[in-house]
Amino acid sequence: MAEVLGVALVGCGTVGTGVARILRDHSDRLAQRGGRAVELRHVVVRDAGKPRDAAVLGALVGTSSEVAIADPAVHVVVELVGGTTVARGVVLAALAAGKHVVTANKALLAAHGPEIFEAARKAERVVCFEAAVAGGVPIIRALAESLAANQVTALQGILNGTSNFILTAMADRGVSYADALGEAQRLGYAEADPTLDVDGSDAAHKLAVLAQIAFGVTPKSGDIEKVGIDRVQATDIRFARELGYTIKLLAEAWTDGPEVALHVAPVLLRHTDMLAQVRGAHNAIQVTGDIVGETLYQGPGAGMMPTASSVVADLLDLAVGRAQRTFAAAKLWSTAPRGFTLTPSEKVRSRFYLRLSVADQPGVLAEVCRMLAEQGISIASVIQHEESATTAHGVPLVIMTHTAETGRFRAAVRHIAGLPSVVEPPVYYSVAG
């Protein structure tokens, strides 16, 4: 059997502990599938005296990443620190020392992908990152390898399990956003500060990684428009259900010729849509290829063992030499042109759901219709229940449009918001399909 593949874990929280358990409990299986043993030799943590899982204690536990990286018996550094500051330093130091890198850090790749991958190419080493997007769902490998004969033309993903758990609870059980968030925090799906999950940032980081693989574009901070779920109201979930739709937070990439538009926002999906049926904290990604058509990848998007499974899969790819070959061919985060450029999401064409709170008086609908028509937007349906009583917040008026350019629709909404008869800021979402 070939030389043992020595591994150093830098960061050993939930996922790191899962990696250590897999390496210990399934060592024979991994050796058989990787062609050589995979051994954990260093675990770098902030507090070496903290009680650890038994699987972790089989390695040398310390607080110095420099010591672990310098060890000639270490061939791969697994970065599980999180964030973009310490993690960047660890990854660049590992590559400079001639070590391969495995990371689950989507924020790091989104912020520093070009620098890290150029360093890897100069060092003739590999960066693997299957665990960075969708936890246990092998979407990175699917895009880079299984769909390699295709050009991806569209991508829609539920990439944040916390947001999907909250929206599922609101839709299925009628709980408020605040109560659903509290439940997600109690169950460990959401952090004490859930901002990055609920404001769309986490999904945007993951979309940036997928966009690099699928289209070769490198979005900078701010290039991906994002709207979170923290302002989704139970009223809109009820109206969506009445119309036959479910609201999901989607990360989307759309192509129009050589242009790619990227955005993250709540979207209305038909109840029968495959993505609409993804429940709880699961992730799913629907990919459209120009040859294969639509494909769907679904599974647990976070958690100890699903994410650790993807980390160990990368270690096995390194053990057999598969990752080294695919890394060289893929040329990710390089200056090599792929023919695509980023374009604002305003150019994307979509149908829209628009909810207004309006004064109960004649002529309101006519005014709204006129402003939509001025932007070339036609109406598909209108809901205004008879039993809705006039209140200080007005009467709800829900409009579904036909397909229109996003920028023109938003221009119409800005004009509508200025009408004296519109008593609250308009609420709108795009409608898939």
C-alpha positions as CSV (number, residue, x, y, z in Angstrom):
1,M,0.0,0.0,0.0
2,A,1.1,3.5,-0.8
3,E,2.4,6.0,1.8
4,V,-0.1,7.0,4.5
5,L,-1.9,10.3,3.8
6,G,-1.3,12.5,6.9
7,V,-3.9,15.0,7.8
8,A,-3.9,18.1,10.0
9,L,-7.2,19.6,11.2
10,V,-7.1,23.3,11.8
11,G,-10.3,24.1,13.7
12,C,-12.1,21.3,15.4
13,G,-15.7,22.3,16.2
14,T,-18.7,20.4,15.1
15,V,-17.5,19.5,11.6
16,G,-13.9,18.8,12.6
17,T,-15.1,16.4,15.3
18,G,-17.2,14.6,12.6
19,V,-14.1,14.3,10.3
20,A,-12.1,12.8,13.2
21,R,-14.8,10.3,13.9
22,I,-15.0,9.2,10.3
23,L,-11.2,8.8,10.0
24,R,-11.2,6.7,13.2
25,D,-14.3,4.6,12.8
26,H,-14.0,3.8,9.1
27,S,-10.3,3.7,8.6
28,D,-10.3,0.3,6.8
29,R,-13.0,1.4,4.4
30,L,-11.2,4.6,3.7
31,A,-7.8,2.8,3.1
32,Q,-9.5,0.5,0.7
33,R,-11.2,3.2,-1.3
34,G,-8.3,5.6,-1.2
35,G,-5.6,3.1,-1.9
36,R,-3.7,4.1,1.3
37,A,-4.4,4.9,4.9
38,V,-5.7,8.3,5.8
39,E,-4.5,9.3,9.3
40,L,-5.2,12.3,11.5
41,R,-1.9,13.5,12.8
42,H,-2.6,17.1,14.2
43,V,-5.6,18.9,15.5
44,V,-5.1,22.7,16.0
45,V,-7.5,24.4,18.4
46,R,-7.7,27.6,20.3
47,D,-7.9,25.9,23.7
48,A,-5.9,22.6,23.9
49,G,-7.2,22.0,27.5
50,K,-10.9,21.8,26.5
51,P,-12.4,18.4,26.7
52,R,-12.5,16.7,23.3
53,D,-14.2,13.8,21.5
54,A,-12.2,10.6,21.8
55,A,-11.6,10.5,18.1
56,V,-9.8,13.8,18.3
57,L,-7.5,12.7,21.1
58,G,-5.8,10.1,18.9
59,A,-3.9,13.0,17.2
60,L,-1.5,15.6,18.5
61,V,-3.7,18.4,19.9
62,G,-2.2,21.8,20.0
63,T,-2.7,25.5,19.4
64,S,-0.1,26.2,16.7
65,S,-1.0,25.8,13.0
66,E,2.6,26.5,12.2
67,V,3.8,23.4,14.0
68,A,1.2,21.2,12.2
69,I,1.9,22.7,8.8
70,A,5.6,22.2,9.2
71,D,5.3,18.5,10.1
72,P,6.7,16.5,7.1
73,A,4.2,13.7,8.0
74,V,1.3,16.1,7.2
75,H,0.3,16.1,3.5
76,V,-3.1,17.8,3.7
77,V,-4.3,20.6,5.9
78,V,-8.1,20.7,6.5
79,E,-9.2,24.3,7.2
80,L,-12.3,24.4,9.4
81,V,-11.7,27.7,11.2
82,G,-14.3,29.7,9.4
83,G,-14.2,33.4,8.6
84,T,-11.8,35.0,6.2
85,T,-8.9,36.3,8.2
86,V,-7.2,33.5,10.2
87,A,-8.4,31.0,7.6
88,R,-6.8,32.9,4.7
89,G,-3.5,32.9,6.6
90,V,-3.7,29.2,7.4
91,V,-4.5,28.2,3.8
92,L,-1.8,30.3,2.2
93,A,0.8,29.0,4.7
94,A,-0.2,25.4,4.0
95,L,0.1,25.9,0.3
96,A,3.5,27.7,0.6
97,A,4.7,24.7,2.7
98,G,3.7,22.3,-0.1
99,K,0.6,20.9,1.5
100,H,-2.8,20.3,-0.2
101,V,-5.8,22.0,1.3
102,V,-9.3,20.9,2.0
103,T,-11.8,23.6,3.2
104,A,-15.4,24.0,3.9
105,N,-15.1,27.8,3.9
106,K,-17.4,29.4,1.3
107,A,-16.9,32.9,2.6
108,L,-13.1,32.5,2.2
109,L,-13.4,31.3,-1.4
110,A,-15.9,34.0,-2.3
111,A,-13.6,36.7,-0.9
112,H,-10.2,35.4,-1.7
113,G,-10.6,32.7,-4.4
114,P,-8.3,34.2,-7.0
115,E,-5.4,34.7,-4.5
116,I,-5.8,31.2,-3.0
117,F,-6.0,29.3,-6.3
118,E,-3.1,31.2,-7.8
119,A,-1.0,30.3,-4.7
120,A,-2.1,26.7,-5.2
121,R,-1.1,26.6,-8.8
122,K,2.3,28.2,-8.1
123,A,2.9,25.6,-5.3
124,E,1.6,22.8,-7.6
125,R,-0.9,21.8,-4.9
126,V,-4.6,21.4,-4.8
127,V,-7.5,23.1,-3.0
128,C,-10.6,20.9,-2.5
129,F,-13.9,22.4,-1.3
130,E,-16.8,20.1,-1.8
131,A,-18.1,20.8,1.8
132,A,-18.2,24.6,1.1
133,V,-21.6,24.4,-0.6
134,A,-24.7,22.4,0.5
135,G,-23.0,20.3,3.2
136,G,-23.5,16.6,2.2
137,V,-24.8,17.3,-1.3
138,P,-22.1,16.7,-3.9
139,I,-22.9,19.7,-6.0
140,I,-19.3,20.8,-6.6
141,R,-18.3,17.5,-8.0
142,A,-21.5,17.4,-10.1
143,L,-20.8,20.7,-11.7
144,A,-17.0,20.2,-12.2
145,E,-17.1,16.6,-13.3
146,S,-20.4,14.9,-13.9
147,L,-21.8,17.8,-16.0
148,A,-18.5,18.6,-17.6
149,A,-19.9,17.9,-21.1
150,N,-22.6,20.6,-20.5
151,Q,-22.7,24.4,-20.4
152,V,-24.8,25.3,-17.4
153,T,-27.6,27.7,-18.5
154,A,-29.4,28.2,-15.3
155,L,-29.0,27.4,-11.6
156,Q,-31.5,27.6,-8.8
157,G,-30.6,26.6,-5.3
158,I,-32.0,26.4,-1.7
159,L,-28.5,26.9,-0.2
160,N,-29.3,27.9,3.4
161,G,-30.8,25.4,5.6
162,T,-31.6,27.9,8.4
163,S,-33.8,30.0,6.1
164,N,-35.5,27.0,4.6
165,F,-36.3,25.6,8.1
166,I,-37.9,29.0,9.0
167,L,-39.9,29.3,5.9
168,T,-41.1,25.7,6.1
169,A,-42.2,26.2,9.7
170,M,-44.1,29.4,8.7
171,A,-45.8,27.7,5.8
172,D,-46.6,24.4,7.3
173,R,-47.5,25.4,10.9
174,G,-48.4,29.0,10.5
175,V,-45.9,30.2,13.1
176,S,-44.5,33.7,13.0
177,Y,-41.0,34.5,11.7
178,A,-39.8,35.3,15.2
179,D,-41.1,32.0,16.6
180,A,-39.7,30.0,13.7
181,L,-36.3,31.6,14.1
182,G,-36.3,30.9,17.9
183,E,-37.1,27.2,17.2
184,A,-34.2,27.1,14.6
185,Q,-31.9,28.5,17.3
186,R,-33.0,26.0,19.9
187,L,-32.5,23.1,17.5
188,G,-29.0,24.3,16.5
189,Y,-29.9,25.2,12.9
190,A,-29.4,28.9,13.5
191,E,-26.6,30.8,15.3
192,A,-27.3,33.2,18.2
193,D,-26.7,35.9,15.7
194,P,-28.5,34.5,12.6
195,T,-27.8,37.6,10.3
196,L,-25.7,35.9,7.7
197,D,-28.3,33.2,7.3
198,V,-31.5,35.2,7.2
199,D,-30.2,38.2,5.2
200,G,-29.0,36.1,2.3
201,S,-25.3,36.5,2.8
202,D,-24.5,32.9,3.4
203,A,-26.5,31.8,0.2
204,A,-24.7,34.6,-1.7
205,H,-21.3,33.3,-0.7
206,K,-22.2,29.8,-1.9
207,L,-23.7,31.2,-5.2
208,A,-20.4,33.0,-5.8
209,V,-18.6,29.6,-5.6
210,L,-21.1,27.8,-7.9
211,A,-20.9,30.7,-10.4
212,Q,-17.1,30.3,-10.6
213,I,-17.4,26.6,-11.4
214,A,-20.4,26.9,-13.8
215,F,-19.5,30.1,-15.6
216,G,-15.9,31.2,-14.7
217,V,-17.1,34.5,-13.3
218,T,-15.7,35.9,-10.0
219,P,-18.3,38.1,-8.3
220,K,-17.0,40.7,-5.9
221,S,-18.7,41.8,-2.7
222,G,-21.9,43.6,-3.8
223,D,-22.1,42.0,-7.2
224,I,-24.7,39.5,-6.0
225,E,-28.0,41.3,-5.2
226,K,-29.5,39.8,-2.1
227,V,-32.8,40.0,-0.2
228,G,-33.2,37.9,2.9
229,I,-36.2,36.3,4.6
230,D,-36.3,38.5,7.7
231,R,-39.1,40.6,6.2
232,V,-41.2,37.8,4.8
233,Q,-44.7,38.1,6.4
234,A,-47.3,35.5,7.2
235,T,-49.7,37.5,5.0
236,D,-47.6,36.8,1.9
237,I,-47.2,33.1,2.8
238,R,-51.0,32.8,3.0
239,F,-51.6,34.7,-0.3
240,A,-48.9,32.6,-2.0
241,R,-50.6,29.4,-0.8
242,E,-54.0,30.6,-2.0
243,L,-52.4,31.2,-5.5
244,G,-50.8,27.7,-5.5
245,Y,-47.3,28.8,-4.5
246,T,-44.7,28.3,-1.8
247,I,-42.1,31.0,-0.8
248,K,-38.5,29.8,-0.8
249,L,-35.2,31.7,-0.5
250,L,-33.4,30.9,-3.8
251,A,-29.9,31.6,-5.0
252,E,-30.2,31.9,-8.7
253,A,-28.0,32.3,-11.8
254,W,-29.5,33.0,-15.2
255,T,-27.7,33.3,-18.5
256,D,-28.7,35.4,-21.5
257,G,-26.1,34.6,-24.1
258,P,-22.7,35.6,-22.6
259,E,-24.2,37.4,-19.7
260,V,-24.9,35.9,-16.2
261,A,-27.2,37.5,-13.6
262,L,-26.8,36.4,-10.0
263,H,-29.2,37.1,-7.1
264,V,-30.5,35.7,-3.8
265,A,-34.1,36.5,-2.8
266,P,-37.4,34.9,-1.7
267,V,-39.2,33.5,-4.7
268,L,-42.7,32.1,-5.3
269,L,-42.5,28.5,-6.5
270,R,-45.5,26.4,-7.6
271,H,-46.4,23.8,-5.0
272,T,-45.6,21.1,-7.5
273,D,-42.1,22.4,-8.2
274,M,-39.4,20.1,-7.0
275,L,-37.6,22.8,-5.1
276,A,-40.9,23.9,-3.4
277,Q,-41.1,20.4,-1.8
278,V,-37.7,20.7,-0.1
279,R,-38.5,20.8,3.6
280,G,-36.8,21.8,6.9
281,A,-33.0,22.4,6.9
282,H,-32.4,20.5,3.7
283,N,-30.6,22.0,0.6
284,A,-31.3,21.4,-3.0
285,I,-29.9,22.7,-6.3
286,Q,-31.5,22.5,-9.7
287,V,-29.1,22.8,-12.5
288,T,-30.0,23.2,-16.2
289,G,-27.4,22.0,-18.7
290,D,-27.6,22.7,-22.4
291,I,-27.3,18.9,-23.2
292,V,-28.7,17.1,-20.2
293,G,-31.6,19.5,-19.3
294,E,-32.7,19.8,-15.7
295,T,-31.0,17.9,-12.9
296,L,-31.7,18.1,-9.2
297,Y,-29.3,17.5,-6.3
298,Q,-30.8,17.3,-2.8
299,G,-29.8,16.4,0.7
300,P,-28.7,17.6,4.2
301,G,-27.1,21.0,3.8
302,A,-25.4,21.3,7.1
303,G,-24.6,19.5,10.3
304,M,-21.7,17.5,11.7
305,M,-21.7,14.3,9.7
306,P,-23.1,15.5,6.3
307,T,-20.5,18.2,6.0
308,A,-17.7,15.9,7.4
309,S,-18.7,13.4,4.8
310,S,-17.9,15.9,2.0
311,V,-14.6,16.8,3.7
312,V,-13.5,13.1,3.9
313,A,-14.6,12.6,0.3
314,D,-12.1,15.3,-0.7
315,L,-9.4,13.6,1.3
316,L,-10.1,10.3,-0.6
317,D,-9.9,12.2,-3.9
318,L,-6.4,13.4,-2.9
319,A,-5.4,10.0,-1.7
320,V,-6.1,8.4,-5.1
321,G,-4.8,11.3,-7.1
322,R,-8.1,12.2,-8.7
323,A,-8.3,15.7,-7.2
324,Q,-4.8,16.6,-8.5
325,R,-5.9,15.8,-12.1
326,T,-9.2,17.6,-12.0
327,F,-7.8,20.6,-10.2
328,A,-5.2,21.2,-13.0
329,A,-7.9,20.8,-15.7
330,A,-10.5,23.0,-14.1
331,K,-8.5,26.2,-13.9
332,L,-10.8,27.7,-11.3
333,W,-10.5,31.3,-10.2
334,S,-8.0,31.9,-13.0
335,T,-7.7,34.6,-15.6
336,A,-8.5,32.1,-18.4
337,P,-11.6,33.5,-20.1
338,R,-14.8,31.4,-20.2
339,G,-16.9,33.8,-22.3
340,F,-19.3,35.0,-19.5
341,T,-19.6,38.4,-17.9
342,L,-21.8,39.5,-15.0
343,T,-24.9,41.6,-15.7
344,P,-27.3,43.3,-13.2
345,S,-30.3,41.3,-12.2
346,E,-32.6,44.1,-13.4
347,K,-32.3,42.5,-16.9
348,V,-33.7,39.2,-15.8
349,R,-37.3,38.6,-17.0
350,S,-39.8,37.1,-14.5
351,R,-43.3,37.1,-13.4
352,F,-44.0,39.0,-10.2
353,Y,-46.2,38.9,-7.1
354,L,-47.1,42.4,-5.8
355,R,-49.0,43.1,-2.6
356,L,-50.2,46.6,-1.8
357,S,-52.0,48.0,1.2
358,V,-54.4,50.6,-0.3
359,A,-57.1,52.9,0.8
360,D,-60.6,51.6,0.3
361,Q,-61.7,54.1,-2.3
362,P,-62.7,54.0,-6.0
363,G,-60.1,54.2,-8.7
364,V,-57.2,52.7,-6.8
365,L,-56.9,49.6,-9.0
366,A,-57.1,51.7,-12.1
367,E,-54.2,53.9,-11.0
368,V,-52.1,50.9,-10.2
369,C,-52.9,49.2,-13.5
370,R,-52.0,52.4,-15.4
371,M,-48.6,52.7,-13.8
372,L,-47.8,49.0,-14.5
373,A,-49.0,49.5,-18.1
374,E,-46.7,52.5,-18.5
375,Q,-43.7,50.1,-18.0
376,G,-45.2,47.5,-20.4
377,I,-46.3,45.2,-17.6
378,S,-49.6,43.3,-18.0
379,I,-51.6,41.8,-15.1
380,A,-52.4,38.1,-14.9
381,S,-54.7,38.1,-11.9
382,V,-55.9,40.2,-9.0
383,I,-57.0,39.3,-5.5
384,Q,-59.0,41.6,-3.2
385,H,-61.2,39.8,-0.8
386,E,-64.6,41.3,-0.1
387,E,-64.5,40.6,3.6
388,S,-61.3,42.7,4.0
389,A,-62.3,45.5,6.2
390,T,-60.7,49.0,6.0
391,T,-58.1,49.5,8.7
392,A,-55.4,51.9,9.5
393,H,-53.2,49.7,7.4
394,G,-55.5,49.7,4.4
395,V,-56.9,46.9,2.3
396,P,-54.7,44.2,0.8
397,L,-54.5,44.2,-3.0
398,V,-52.5,41.3,-4.5
399,I,-51.5,41.4,-8.2
400,M,-49.8,38.7,-10.2
401,T,-48.1,39.9,-13.4
402,H,-47.1,38.4,-16.6
403,T,-43.4,38.1,-17.5
404,A,-41.6,41.5,-17.4
405,E,-38.1,42.8,-17.1
406,T,-37.1,43.2,-13.5
407,G,-35.9,46.7,-13.9
408,R,-39.1,47.9,-15.5
409,F,-41.2,46.2,-12.8
410,R,-39.2,47.9,-10.0
411,A,-39.6,51.2,-11.7
412,A,-43.4,50.8,-11.8
413,V,-43.3,49.8,-8.1
414,R,-41.4,53.0,-7.2
415,H,-44.1,55.1,-8.9
416,I,-46.9,53.0,-7.3
417,A,-45.4,53.5,-3.8
418,G,-45.8,57.2,-4.2
419,L,-49.5,57.1,-4.8
420,P,-51.6,58.7,-1.9
421,S,-53.9,55.7,-2.0
422,V,-51.0,53.3,-1.2
423,V,-50.6,53.4,2.6
424,E,-47.7,51.0,3.2
425,P,-44.5,50.2,1.3
426,P,-45.3,47.7,-1.5
427,V,-44.1,44.0,-1.1
428,Y,-43.1,42.0,-4.1
429,Y,-41.4,38.8,-5.0
430,S,-40.4,37.2,-8.3
431,V,-42.4,34.1,-9.4
432,A,-40.6,31.1,-10.9
433,G,-42.1,29.2,-13.8
